[in-house]
Amino acid sequence: MNGRQLIALLGAMSCLSLLTGCQTDDESDTAGGSSTQVVLDAATRTGTLQVGSRPIDAPSTEISMLPPFPNDTEIPSPNPRVDVTEIDVTDHEGFTRITYRFDGNGPVFWKTEYVSEAIRAGDSQVVDVGSRSILQVDLMGVRSDPTLISAPLDGTHITRMESARTNDTILQSFVGTLETRPAYTVSTSDSPSQLTIDIPAVEN
């Protein structure tokens, strides 16, 4: 992915709230902070997951006119960050589940799409996942430990999954599928804070 493509990715992901839910078949409502999207075609899917507490509303004028904090006072960051604490791949009857678990406070913007090549945005390296199709998963607004994603993950119904940190705020994953662009399911949950992707088994 070149610089122009990365800029386009960031621009698209910054407008995710306007795009969420297009051309999907919702299986559950958002009660309890959860939602599910069944992706029935190869179109791009986007969404937002709020991890932890929502940002506090802007203070009133009276509060904003208070004297500044002393120099030795730590002022909370206006842009809270979210950590990816775990990436888990587990096999179930009829599908493989990929789960991203989060901790912290702030929004996580996610994007899923099928791509023709697995090209890492961070270094433009092509990743070989040996598959019929490649599902790319981008998470923006997250931090991740390099040791968490240093090894590829395998599942019965996928050929391979590899993740890499693009920069300090974006985590990118490539999932190789056994079928050509299978319909997959994306689910989010607030408690616990996680995003899951279910890849179905190959039909005989």
N, C-alpha and C positions, 0 to 999 in steps of 0.2 A: 504494500500500500504506500503510495507516494504522498508527499506533503499535501497536495490538493485533495487527495482522497481522504486523508486524515482530518483535514479541516471540514470536509463535507460530513464526515462521520460525527464530529463534535457538534456541528450545526444541527444535524438531524436529531442527535440525542438530546440536545438542549430543548427541543420542542416535543419531547415524547408525550407529555400530557395531552397534547392535541391529537396525537395519532393513535393512542392506545385504544384497542378494541375494534379497529377497522378490519373488516373481512374475517372475523373470527366467530366461532360458535361458543358462547359462554356456557359453561357447564354448571357454574355456581355463582351466587351473588357475592357481594363484597362484605357481607355480614361477618363480624369477627376478624376483619382485616385480611381476608383471604380472597383470592380470585383465581380463576382457571381459564385458559384460552386453549382451544383445540385448533391447531393450525392445519387447515385443510388444503392449502396450496403452497406454492413456493414464494409467496410474497414476504416482504420484510415485516417483522413484528417488533413492537417497542412497548415499553411500559416503565413505570416508576414504582419503587418500593420504599416506603418510609421505615427506616430502622430507628428504634428507640423513640425518644421524645421528639415531637414536632417543634420547630423553632418558635420561640416566644415572640408574640406580636411586638411591633415597634413600641418603645416606651412613649408615654405622653410627653407633651412639651415641658411640663413642670419637672419631670424627672430628667429630661435631657439637658436641662439648664443647671444641673448640679455641678459642683466643682469637679475637675478631672480626678481620676484615681491617682494615688501616690505612685511614685516610680517603682516601688517595690511590690506593687499589687499586680497579680497576674490577671489580665483581662481575657475572658473566654474568647476563643476564635469565633468570628461571625460566620464561618463556614465549617461547621462540625464535620468530622470525617468518620468513615465507616471502614472497619477492618473485615477482610475475608478471612474467617477463622478456619474454614475447612472446605475442601472440595471432595465430595464423596461420590463414588460410582458403585451402585449396588444392582444386582440382578434380581428380578422378580418374575413371576410366571407371566410370560407374554410380553415383557418389556424390561429395558434397562433404565434405571433412574439416576440422573445426575443432579446432585444437590450442592448448592452453594450456601454456606451458612455465614451469617454476618453478626457483627457486634459493634456497638458505638451509637452515634446519633447523627442522623442526616438522611437525605434521599439517595437512593441508588437508582441510576438510570440504566436500563438494560435494553439490548437489541439482539435479535436472533434473525439469521438469514442464511440461506444456502448460497455458497460461493463456488466458483469454478476452480480456484486454487486457494490453498491455505498459506497466505502470505502474512507474516507477522508485521504489524505496523511499526514495531519498535526498531527492527533492524532490516526489514524487507527480505528476511530469509523465508524460503519456501519450506513448509513442514509437510513431510510425507506421512499421511495417515492411512494410506493403502485402502481406499474405500471407493464405493460407487458414487457417493455424494459426500459433501463436506458441509456440516452445519457450523457456522461461526457464531459465537456468543461473545458479546462485548458488554462489559460492566464498567460504568463510569461513575466516579465519585467514591472510589474505594482504594484502600491500601492493601497490600498483600505481601506476605513473607516469601522471599524467593525459594526457601526450602520447602514451602508448602506445595509448590507447583513444579518442583525440579524433575519429577519422574512422570512418565506417561501413565495414564490410567486406562484399564481395559475392562470391557464388559462383554457378556455373551452376545448381546444384540447390537454391538457396535464393534468396529475394527480397532479403534484406538481413540484416545482423547489426550490432547496436549494443551497446556495453558502457558501463557507467558505474560509478564507485566510489560505493558507498552510504555508507560511512564508512571509517575507518582499517583495518578488518579484513574488509570484505565487498566483493566485486566481483560485479556483476550483469550478465548479458548476455541479450539477446533475439534469437532467431533466427527469421526468417520462413520458412515452408516453402511450397513450391508445391502440395503435396498436403495433404489434411486429416489431421492427426495421423499422419504416417508412422511406421512402426517404425524406430527409430534404434538405433545401437550406441554404447555408452559404454565406453571402454577407459582403463586407467591403467597407468603404467609407472614403476618406481623409477629405472631407469637407461636413458635420461635421465628425469628427473622431469617427467612430463607427463600431461595428461588430454586424450583425444581423443574427439570426437563425430562419427560418420559419419551424414550425412543422405542417404538413397538418392535416386536419380533418379526423376522422375515416370514412372509406367508408362503406356505408350501403349495 
